[in-house]
Every structure is written in C-alpha cells, then in structure tokens.
C-alpha cells in the first residue's frame, strides 16, 4: 500500500515543476499540458517528438494516485487530460511514467 502522504508530496513537486517549466518556456494563457500515463517506449517517443516534456517514474500503485492529484490540480487551469485509468491495469500494461507535454510545441 502506498503512503498517501508521499503521493501527495510527489504530486505537489510534479505540479511545481510543470508550473516552472511553463513559465520558463513562456506558455500563453491558452496553452496547457497534456497529461498521460505511459510505458518506457511511449515516453521516449513523446520526448523525441515534443519539447518540453516533464516525466516522473512511479510504482503503479502510486502512479494512479499521483495522476489523479495532478489531474485535479491541472483541471483548475486549462489542460488536456487524457488516458483515464485504474491502478490494477497499470502494471498489466507496463505503464510506469506520468508524462506531461504541450501538443502544440513540437521539436
């Protein structure tokens, strides 16, 4: 069982990184993050196609909780949230990364 306090802390750090990255790259008010839970190969493909990409690796039990916390925080601002999931399906599909990128910013 994942420690909820740790998941909350990881989600806050991730949201902080997203906010800093958006400021650094000059995101406009109408730009947002697309949030996905991906496998290692999918993450590499996204990193080759888009810039900036912010990712974090977590255990499947923690990943779903972190995803939900980040999704809730980002839904208060404009963002494109995709890939709804259940914790039990994450490990079966090999999903281990929470990845955020802006689909309008190609490399």
N, C-alpha and C positions, 0 to 999 in steps of 0.2 A: 504494500500500500504506500502510495506517495504521500509525503508530508505536504499538506495543503499550504502551510506557511512558505515552504521552499518554492512551490509552484507559483504562488502569488509574487514572491520576490523575483523569480526568474521572469515572469510576465512584465513586471514593472521595469526591470532592466531592459528588456527587449523593446518595450514601448518607448523608453527613454532613448535608446539607440535609433529607433525609427524616427523619432522627432528630431534628433540631432542631425541625422542623415538628410532628412527633408529640408532642414534649414541650410545645411552645407551645400546642397545641390540646387537650392533655390526653387523648390516646389511652389507652384502657384496655388491659389486658393481652390481651384477646381481640380487639382491633381491629388491623387491618393495612392495608397498601397494596395496591391493585390496580394492577398494572403492565402497561402496554400500549405498543405502538409504533403511532403514529397519524399520519394526514395532518394538514395545517393545519386543514382544515374540521372534522375529527373532534375535534381538540384544542380548538377554540373551543366546540364543542357540549358537551364534557365540562366546560370551565371555566364555562359558563353553568349547568350542572346540579349540580355538586358544589363543595364548599369544605372543605378546602384542596386545591389541585391544584399539583403540582410538576412542571415540564416542562423539558426540555433539548433543544435542536436540535443535530443532528449529521449528518455525512455518512453515507450508507447503509453504507459500509464500516466506519465506526467504530461506528455505531448498533448493529449486531448484536453486536459485541464488548462494548460498554458494557452492553447489555441482559443479556447472559449473565453478566457480572461482578456486576451489581446483583441479578439473579435469584438467583445463588448466595448472595450475602450476605443477601438477604431470606428465602431459603428456610430459613435457620438460625433465623429468628424466624417468627411467624405472618404469612403474607401470602397474597394471592390472585394468582398469576402466571398471565397468560393470553397468548394470541397468540404461540405459538412461530413462529419464522421462519428463513428462510435469507437471507444477505446479498444474493444476486442478485435476490431477489424484492422487496426493499425499494424500490429505485429504480423498478422497473417499476410498483409500486403507489402510488408517491408518498409513501411513509411516511418522515417525517423527524424526528419528535419521540418522545422517550421520556417518557411521561406516567404519573405515579402519583397516585392519588386513593383516598379511602376511600368505597366504595359506600354505606356507612351514613350518611354525612354529606352530605345534600342541602342545597342553598341554600334 
